[in-house]
Amino acid sequence: MNDSTQVKTVRFRVTDALLLALTLLPVVFMITLNVLFTPESNGIEIEGALIYFTIPMPLQDLIISESQIHSWCVMVSLLFFSLYLTHGIAEKPCTRRQYLAEWMVEQTDKLVKGNMGPFFKGFSPFVGAILGLSAFSSLLALFGLYAPTSDINIVGGWALLVFILITYYKFKCGPVHYIAGFFDPPLLAPLNVISEFATPVSMAFRHYGNVLSGSVISVLLAVALQGLSDILLGWLPGVLSGFPLFRIGIPAVLSIYFDVFSGCLQAFIFAMLTMLYVSGGFSYDEYMRRKAKRAAKKREKTA
């Protein structure tokens, strides 16, 4: 191995280490903020996101809380983790991380194509971002951090963005087709209107409610297990009376479901609903008919 190859190898490894450090740095930052600003608690305290500061605004003050900070930190971590996976990517895979990156892309493309059709193949990055952001936000609970998905404002913003996309693709078939959809059948027009605007509300509350309920149940079970330990060992002398016997191992097993399985499942459900609502509100045949009609009119004008 010549000197230039050695330099490239060292540079490659240094870049890898830097990208991994930048991936973990936001997590360290969140943990540091949590230690410095979270007040001490006694007993059961289930509260919302901690508010760091408020920015005065003309209509309504802008609140900067754990939810916003943690969301941005998760996005920064995902950015550098993606850069790490794609660093040194080659036409022929030669590293395990490239195999992992290609597998993730292939599975996302397959998921989008199977649920939305070939017309929406460009949605793969958006769906992948939803899956990653939602899953990793929920997994913050493993570090004792506040999960942004436990805040209705965060999940509500995601649902509102999806609702805008749904409306946009419905309007691609024309405003007449969009309005006519509310009258199919005519007797159910009021319910169809309510159902239209209830979509983002149901998506937000479904995701938020499931994640928050898992966090609440985890806290209650941890306190109950500590109480059971005190009942059984409270009669022992000294330090043994306060030994958390039932809090060893059992909360970790429960966390596998409430934090890992449930968090990833809700991310998948939210992504699936996004794909189904967007593709379900779009009529491909009507869109192609309208597009062909426009092309015919354009040809008539140029003739």
C-alpha positions as CSV (number, residue, x, y, z in Angstrom):
1,M,0.0,0.0,0.0
2,N,1.6,3.3,-1.1
3,D,1.5,6.6,0.8
4,S,-1.4,8.1,-1.1
5,T,-3.5,5.1,-0.5
6,Q,-2.7,5.2,3.2
7,V,-3.6,8.8,3.4
8,K,-6.9,8.1,1.7
9,T,-7.6,5.3,4.1
10,V,-6.8,7.4,7.1
11,R,-8.9,10.3,5.8
12,F,-11.8,7.9,5.1
13,R,-11.7,6.5,8.7
14,V,-11.4,10.0,10.2
15,T,-14.4,11.1,8.2
16,D,-16.3,8.0,9.4
17,A,-15.5,8.7,13.0
18,L,-16.5,12.4,12.6
19,L,-19.9,11.4,11.0
20,L,-20.6,8.9,13.8
21,A,-19.6,11.5,16.4
22,L,-21.9,14.1,14.8
23,T,-24.7,11.4,14.8
24,L,-24.3,10.9,18.6
25,L,-23.6,14.5,19.5
26,P,-27.3,15.6,19.4
27,V,-28.2,12.7,21.7
28,V,-25.5,13.8,24.2
29,F,-26.8,17.4,23.9
30,M,-30.4,16.3,24.7
31,I,-29.2,14.2,27.7
32,T,-27.2,17.2,28.9
33,L,-30.2,19.5,28.6
34,N,-32.4,17.0,30.4
35,V,-29.9,16.8,33.3
36,L,-29.5,20.5,33.6
37,F,-33.1,21.7,33.3
38,T,-35.4,18.9,34.4
39,P,-36.5,19.6,38.0
40,E,-36.3,16.9,40.6
41,S,-39.5,14.9,41.1
42,N,-40.9,13.0,44.0
43,G,-43.3,10.1,43.3
44,I,-45.4,10.0,40.1
45,E,-45.2,13.1,37.9
46,I,-46.5,12.8,34.3
47,E,-46.1,16.2,32.6
48,G,-45.8,17.6,29.1
49,A,-42.7,18.9,27.4
50,L,-40.5,21.2,29.4
51,I,-40.6,24.8,28.2
52,Y,-37.1,26.3,27.8
53,F,-38.1,29.8,26.8
54,T,-40.7,31.8,25.0
55,I,-40.3,34.2,22.0
56,P,-42.8,37.1,22.0
57,M,-44.7,37.2,18.7
58,P,-47.5,39.6,17.4
59,L,-50.3,37.0,17.4
60,Q,-49.2,34.3,19.8
61,D,-45.9,33.8,21.7
62,L,-43.6,31.1,20.2
63,I,-42.9,28.5,22.8
64,I,-39.6,26.6,22.5
65,S,-39.9,23.3,24.4
66,E,-38.3,19.9,24.6
67,S,-40.5,18.8,21.7
68,Q,-39.0,21.3,19.2
69,I,-35.4,20.8,20.4
70,H,-35.6,17.0,20.4
71,S,-37.2,17.0,17.0
72,W,-34.4,19.1,15.5
73,C,-31.8,16.9,17.3
74,V,-33.3,13.8,15.8
75,M,-33.3,15.3,12.3
76,V,-29.7,16.3,12.7
77,S,-28.8,12.8,13.9
78,L,-30.6,11.2,11.0
79,L,-28.8,13.6,8.6
80,F,-25.4,12.6,9.7
81,F,-26.3,8.9,10.1
82,S,-27.5,9.0,6.4
83,L,-24.2,10.7,5.4
84,Y,-22.3,7.9,7.3
85,L,-24.3,5.2,5.5
86,T,-23.6,6.7,2.1
87,H,-20.0,7.7,2.7
88,G,-17.7,5.9,0.3
89,I,-20.6,4.4,-1.6
90,A,-19.6,2.6,-4.8
91,E,-21.3,1.1,-7.8
92,K,-20.5,-2.4,-6.5
93,P,-21.3,-2.7,-2.8
94,C,-18.2,-3.4,-0.8
95,T,-19.2,-2.5,2.8
96,R,-21.9,-3.8,5.1
97,R,-23.3,-0.3,5.6
98,Q,-23.8,0.1,1.9
99,Y,-25.7,-3.2,1.8
100,L,-27.8,-1.8,4.7
101,A,-28.4,1.5,3.0
102,E,-29.4,-0.2,-0.3
103,W,-31.7,-2.6,1.6
104,M,-33.4,0.3,3.3
105,V,-33.9,2.1,0.0
106,E,-35.2,-1.0,-1.7
107,Q,-37.6,-1.9,1.0
108,T,-39.0,1.7,1.1
109,D,-39.4,1.7,-2.7
110,K,-41.2,-1.6,-2.5
111,L,-43.4,-0.4,0.2
112,V,-44.4,2.8,-1.7
113,K,-44.9,1.0,-5.0
114,G,-47.0,-1.7,-3.4
115,N,-49.3,0.8,-1.6
116,M,-49.3,3.8,-3.9
117,G,-48.5,2.5,-7.3
118,P,-45.8,3.5,-9.8
119,F,-47.1,7.1,-10.2
120,F,-46.0,7.9,-6.6
121,K,-42.5,6.3,-6.8
122,G,-41.0,9.7,-6.0
123,F,-42.7,9.5,-2.5
124,S,-40.1,7.1,-1.2
125,P,-37.8,9.7,0.4
126,F,-40.8,11.4,2.1
127,V,-42.1,8.1,3.4
128,G,-38.6,7.1,4.6
129,A,-38.3,10.4,6.4
130,I,-41.6,9.9,8.1
131,L,-40.6,6.4,9.3
132,G,-37.2,7.5,10.5
133,L,-38.3,10.7,12.2
134,S,-41.2,9.1,13.9
135,A,-39.4,5.9,15.0
136,F,-36.3,7.6,16.3
137,S,-38.4,10.3,18.1
138,S,-40.2,7.6,20.0
139,L,-37.0,5.7,20.8
140,L,-35.7,8.7,22.7
141,A,-37.7,7.3,25.7
142,L,-35.0,4.6,26.0
143,F,-32.6,7.3,27.0
144,G,-35.0,8.8,29.6
145,L,-35.7,11.7,27.2
146,Y,-39.1,13.2,26.3
147,A,-40.3,11.7,23.0
148,P,-41.5,14.4,20.6
149,T,-44.2,12.0,19.4
150,S,-45.8,12.4,22.9
151,D,-46.6,16.0,22.0
152,I,-49.8,16.5,20.0
153,N,-48.4,19.7,18.5
154,I,-45.5,17.8,16.8
155,V,-47.6,15.0,15.5
156,G,-50.4,17.4,14.6
157,G,-47.9,19.3,12.4
158,W,-47.0,16.1,10.6
159,A,-50.7,15.3,10.1
160,L,-51.4,18.8,8.8
161,L,-48.6,18.4,6.2
162,V,-50.1,15.1,5.1
163,F,-53.5,16.7,4.8
164,I,-52.0,19.4,2.5
165,L,-50.6,16.7,0.3
166,I,-53.9,14.8,0.2
167,T,-55.7,18.0,-0.8
168,Y,-53.0,18.8,-3.4
169,Y,-53.3,15.5,-5.2
170,K,-57.1,15.6,-5.1
171,F,-57.0,19.0,-6.8
172,K,-54.6,17.6,-9.5
173,C,-57.8,16.0,-10.9
174,G,-59.5,19.4,-11.0
175,P,-61.6,21.4,-8.5
176,V,-64.9,20.0,-10.0
177,H,-63.7,16.5,-9.4
178,Y,-62.7,17.4,-5.8
179,I,-66.0,19.0,-4.9
180,A,-68.0,16.2,-6.6
181,G,-66.3,13.7,-4.4
182,F,-68.2,15.1,-1.4
183,F,-71.5,14.3,-3.1
184,D,-70.8,10.6,-3.6
185,P,-73.4,9.7,-2.6
186,P,-75.3,13.0,-2.3
187,L,-77.1,12.1,1.0
188,L,-73.8,11.6,2.8
189,A,-72.3,14.9,1.7
190,P,-72.2,16.4,5.2
191,L,-70.5,13.3,6.6
192,N,-68.0,13.3,3.7
193,V,-67.1,16.9,4.5
194,I,-66.6,16.1,8.2
195,S,-64.6,13.0,7.3
196,E,-62.4,15.1,5.0
197,F,-61.3,17.4,7.8
198,A,-61.3,14.7,10.4
199,T,-58.5,12.9,8.6
200,P,-55.5,14.9,10.1
201,V,-57.2,15.0,13.5
202,S,-57.5,11.2,13.6
203,M,-54.0,10.6,12.3
204,A,-52.5,13.0,14.9
205,F,-54.5,11.6,17.9
206,R,-53.9,8.0,16.9
207,H,-50.1,8.4,16.9
208,Y,-50.0,10.8,19.8
209,G,-52.3,8.7,22.0
210,N,-50.6,5.4,21.5
211,V,-47.1,6.8,22.2
212,L,-48.2,8.8,25.2
213,S,-50.2,6.0,26.7
214,G,-47.2,3.7,26.4
215,S,-45.1,6.3,28.3
216,V,-47.7,6.7,31.0
217,I,-48.1,2.9,31.5
218,S,-44.3,2.5,31.7
219,V,-44.1,5.1,34.5
220,L,-47.0,3.6,36.4
221,L,-45.6,0.1,36.2
222,A,-42.2,1.3,37.3
223,V,-43.7,3.0,40.4
224,A,-45.9,-0.1,41.1
225,L,-42.9,-2.4,40.9
226,Q,-41.0,-0.1,43.3
227,G,-43.9,-0.2,45.7
228,L,-44.1,-4.0,45.5
229,S,-40.3,-4.2,46.3
230,D,-40.8,-2.0,49.3
231,I,-43.7,-4.1,50.6
232,L,-41.7,-7.4,50.3
233,L,-38.3,-6.1,51.5
234,G,-39.3,-3.2,53.7
235,W,-38.9,-5.2,56.9
236,L,-35.2,-5.9,56.1
237,P,-32.5,-3.8,57.9
238,G,-30.4,-1.1,56.3
239,V,-29.9,-0.7,52.6
240,L,-31.7,-4.0,51.8
241,S,-35.1,-2.4,52.7
242,G,-34.9,0.0,49.8
243,F,-33.5,-2.5,47.3
244,P,-35.5,-2.2,44.0
245,L,-35.8,-5.9,43.4
246,F,-38.7,-5.9,40.9
247,R,-37.3,-2.9,39.0
248,I,-34.3,-5.0,37.8
249,G,-35.0,-6.3,34.4
250,I,-38.8,-6.1,34.3
251,P,-39.0,-2.5,33.2
252,A,-36.4,-3.2,30.5
253,V,-38.6,-6.0,29.2
254,L,-41.7,-3.8,29.2
255,S,-39.7,-1.1,27.5
256,I,-39.0,-3.4,24.6
257,Y,-42.7,-3.3,23.9
258,F,-43.8,0.2,24.9
259,D,-40.8,2.1,23.6
260,V,-39.3,-0.1,20.8
261,F,-42.1,-2.2,19.3
262,S,-44.9,0.2,19.9
263,G,-42.9,3.2,18.8
264,C,-41.8,1.6,15.5
265,L,-45.3,0.2,14.9
266,Q,-46.9,3.6,15.2
267,A,-44.3,5.0,12.8
268,F,-45.2,2.3,10.3
269,I,-48.9,2.9,10.8
270,F,-48.5,6.7,10.3
271,A,-46.5,6.1,7.1
272,M,-49.1,3.6,5.8
273,L,-52.0,5.9,6.5
274,T,-50.1,8.7,4.7
275,M,-49.6,6.5,1.6
276,L,-53.2,5.2,1.6
277,Y,-54.8,8.6,2.1
278,V,-52.7,10.4,-0.5
279,S,-53.0,7.7,-3.2
280,G,-56.6,7.0,-2.3
281,G,-57.6,10.6,-2.8
282,F,-55.9,10.7,-6.3
283,S,-57.8,9.4,-9.3
284,Y,-55.1,8.4,-11.9
285,D,-57.6,7.8,-14.7
286,E,-59.3,11.2,-14.1
287,Y,-55.8,12.9,-14.0
288,M,-54.7,11.3,-17.3
289,R,-58.0,12.1,-18.9
290,R,-57.7,15.8,-17.8
291,K,-54.0,15.8,-18.9
292,A,-54.9,14.4,-22.4
293,K,-57.7,17.0,-22.7
294,R,-55.2,19.8,-21.9
295,A,-52.8,18.5,-24.5
296,A,-55.5,18.3,-27.2
297,K,-56.4,21.9,-26.5
298,K,-52.8,23.0,-26.7
299,R,-52.4,21.2,-30.0
300,E,-55.5,23.0,-31.4
301,K,-54.1,26.4,-30.4
302,T,-50.8,25.8,-32.0
303,A,-52.3,24.3,-35.2
